């Protein structure tokens, strides 16, 4: 652990989109709510905690969500409202520090090692921020406090919702040692499964592997796994981050081989991408379609425009066009992906394009 550790806070709003909808509509309070999608198509952008009890989560296909929770209430996203609330929350952060790294509308890192209030305790800063957010917006936030970004993010998820969890310097390594690998930020289901097959179940077991061994097993990401297993994360809180692309993809349980089936899947992917673009307050000029075949070979097809796009109708129109041009009879597809790049920040919705090809 560093001799003079930084004081990092990770603030994560609790079920942000769904909580805003429940706040603004009393009829939704206490009920399972999904923001985005519908009973017939699309994907869930956010789920209330009542919905999560049934196993409904963000990025889940709507059809799957309704099977898990037949009484699920779908609500159309209001990104303009979410952005406005996010700006209110940001103004609270700025009362304490200028070192703010937003990850999306509903979460951010704050470096409060030296803060505007002169408060010695980062835990007290986090508690005060949570209190002010509740007073100003009526919403709850969870906060994680620690010596680096990795640990702070893990901590914010530890006692959700409305949690405040602190990983102090003297407990950091012990905390990492007992943490299941699937709880590590950056370790997805596939990687977690591979780690478990290698006998790596917790941070302690991950720490027993050398950096070279981890790189051999996981490529360059092995360097990151080595660092976090040892509680190390030297990344600073960066006030301005420029994202290069936003995307989503879907791997099918069974290969798809008809244009109709692929188009249906692509529509859900396009909706998820549109939601992510709006959440990042961005728009992009280049749309790229990725197709991976059953033999694991893949192709990409792209189209660029002078005017950036960020709405679902424009994105799905471009995606369908690219798919139609790439599709050939006899194709057997295991994965579709869609990415928007050449991003521009936007303060308002980009006008929907009339697309001609």
N, C-alpha and C positions, 0 to 999 in steps of 0.2 A: 504494500500500500504506500502511496506517496507521503512524504514527510509533511507537506502543507497541502492537504487535499482541498479541492474546490468544493463549493457548496452548490449542488445542482438540484433543481426541482423539476419534475415532470408533472404537468397538469393535464389530466384527461377528463373531459366532460363525460358524465354518465349517460349512455344511450342518447347522445346529444339530439339528433334529429327527432327521434321519437319523444324525448322528454319535452322538447319545444312544442310539439303537437299536443301532448297531453296538458301542458301548461295553458295553451291557448284554447283548448276545447275540453271543458269539464266532463263531457260525455265519454271521453277517452281515458279518463283517470282510472287506474286499476284494471284496465283491460289490455289484452294482448294486441299490440299495434305494430304494423310493419309499414315503414315509409318506403315508397317505391314499389314498382311492380303492380300486379293485379291478380285476381283469382285465375286468370287464363294464361298470362304470360309475364315475362320480365324477371327481374331479380330484386331481392330485398336489399335496400340501401342501408337500412338501420332497423333494429328491432327493440321494442321496449323490454324491460326486465320481465314483465308478465309473459311476453312471447318467448323469451329465452328459456323460461322454465319448461317449455314444450320442445326445446331443441331448435328453435328458430334463430338464425343468426344472419348477419349481413353477408352479402354475396351469394346467398342461397337462392336457387331458382324458386320462383313463386309457387309453382306447382308442388314442389317438395315441401315448402313451408305450410301450405294449406292442408297437406296430408298430415303433417305433424300436429297442426293446430287448426281444426276446422272452423273455429270461431274467430280466427285471425281477422283483424280489421285492417284493410289496406288504405293508406292515406297518400295522396299525391304530394311529392316533395315541394317545398317552398324554399328554394335555395336563397332567394333574396332575403327572406326572414332569417334564415340560419346565418347568413353572412353578416347581417346587421347585429345579431346577438353576439357573434364572434368578435366583432369590432368593439362591442361593449366590454367583453371579457379582456380583449387586448389592452384597452385603456386602463383596466385595473392592473394588469401586469406592469404597464409603464409607470405606475406609481412607485414601483419597487426597484425596477432595473430596466436598462436599455438593452441588455444582452438577452434577447428573446429570439428563439428559433422556432417558428411555427412549423408544424408537420402537416397540418390540415386545419380546417375550420375549428376543430374540436380538441386539438391537443398541441402542446408546445413545451419546449425546454426553456428553463430560465436559469441563468447563472447569477446567484445572489451572494457570491463570495464577498463582494463589496456592493451593498445595496443602498438605495437612496434614503431609506429610513434609518440607516445606521444600526440595524438590528443584528445582534451577534448570533442569534439562533436561526438557522434556516428552517427549522421545524416551526418556529413561531411565524416566520414569513409565510410559509405554506398555509398555516392555519388561518392567518389574516386574509390571505388571498381567497381561500375557500369561503370565508365568512362574507367578504365583499361581493363575491360572485353570487352567492345566495341572496343577498340583500338587493342587488341590482337587477338580477335576471330571474330570480325565483327558481333557479336550477342548481343542482348539486354537481360538484366536481370531486374527483379523486386525485390525491397528490402523492407522489413518491419523492423522497428526499434521500440523497446520498452523495458520494464523492465523485461520481461520474455519470454519464448519460445512460449507459447500459444498466447500471444498478438502479438509477432513479426511475427508469421506465418499468423495470421489473417490479419495483416497489409500488408504483401507482396502481398496478393491477392486482396487488396482493390482498387488499381489503375492500374491493369494490362491492356496491356503490357507496359514495360519500365517504371514502376512506382516506386515511392519512397514515402512511407507513414509512418508517425511517430505517435505513440501513446505515448504521454508524461505521466509521473506519475500522474499529476493533472487532466488528462482527461481520464485516463484508465477506471475508474468505469463508467463514463458517456457513454463512447464508448461501453462498454460491455452491459450496460442497454438497449441501443437502438438497439443492434444487433439481427437480427432474429435468432431463434434457429438453422435453417438449415445452417447458416453460421458458426456455432461453429465447430471448428476442433474436430472430433471424434463423431459428431452427424450425423448419416446417415439418409436415407429417412424413414426407419421404425421407428427409434427412434424419429425423428422430427414429424412424424405423430402421434405417441403416445403422445408426449408432447403437441401437438396442441389439441388433444382430451381432455387433462387435463386442457386446458386453458392457456398453457404455450407457448406464441408466441415469446417472446423476452427475452433477458438476465434479464431484470428487473423483469419479472414475474417468471423466474426461480429462481431468488434470494429470492423470497418470501417463497420458500419452505425450510424446515429444512433439514439438512443432513439425519436425520432418515427417513423422509418422502420420500426423493429421493432414498435412499437405498431400501426402501420398494417397490417402483415402478420400479426401474431399476437395482436392485442388487448392487454389489460392484461398478459398474460404477457410481452409484449415488454419491459416495464420490468425484469423479472427476468432475461431473456436479456441485456439490456444490462449489468446489474450483474455477472453471472457472467463475461461475456466480458472484463470488466475486473478480474476477480478479487475483486469486492466482495461481501460478505455481512455485513451488520451485525446479523443476528439473534443475540440472546443465547441461551445455553444456559438453558432454562427447566425448573426442577425439576418443575413440575406442569403437565401439558398435558391439556386436556379435549377429547376428540374428540367431534364432534357426530354423526357417522354412520359406518357401516361398510357397504360394499357391493361388488358385483361385477357385471359384465355381459358379454355375449357378442354379438359381431357375426357374423352368419352369412355364409358364403361364398355360399350360395344362399338366397334368401328362403324362409321356412317358412310354410305356409298351412293346416296341420292342427293341431287341438288335441293330438293324440297326439305329433307331432313337437315342438311347443312345450313340452309337459309334460316330455318326455325331456330337452330342453335345460335347462329350468328346474330340474330335479332336480340337475344338475351345478352350476348356478349357486348353488343353495341350499346345497349341500355346501361350496362354496368360501366362501360367506358365513359359515356356521357355524364353519368352521376359522379364519377371520379374527377372528370375534367371540371365540372361545376364546383365540386367540393374544393378543388385547388384554385378556383377563381381564374381559370386559364382558358385558352382556345389554341387550336393548332392548325398549321397549314398542310401538314403531311399525314396521311392516313396509310398505315401499312397492315396488310393482311398476312398472317402466317398460317400455312397449312402443313401439318406433319402427317405423313402417311403411315400405314400400318407397318411398313418396313423401316420406319424411323427416319427415312429421308424427309427433307422438308424444302418448301419453296416460300418465297415472300413476293408479294405484289404491292406496289405503292402508287399513290397518286397525290400530287401536290397542287395547291391552289394559291392564288394571290391573296384571297381573303380568308382569314382564319375561321374555323368552325368549332362549335362546342355544343350544339343542340343534337338531340337524339335523331331527329328526322334526317338531318344532313349527314350525320355519321353513318347511320344504317343504310342510306342511299348509296354512299360511296362504297361501303363494305359489300353490299349486294352486287354492285357493278364489278368490283374486283373479283369476287367469288365467281360470278357468271363467266368472266373472261378466263379464269384459271381452271374452271371445272371441265373435266372430260369424263365421258362414260368409262366405267371400270375403275374409277378412283375408289380407294378404300382409306378413309381418313380417320385418324385417331385423335387429332387435336386441331382446334382452331384458335387463333389468337388475333387480337386487333390492338393496334397501337397508334396513338396520335403524338407527333413530334413537331419540331419547329414551333415551340410553344410561345405564346404571348400572354402576359397577364392582362386581364380585362376587368374594368370596373362595372361593366354592365353586360347583359347577355348579347352575344354577337347575333346579328340578324341572320335568320335562317336563309341559306343559299337556295336558289333555284338551280338545281344541278342538271347540266346537260353533258352528255358524253358522246 
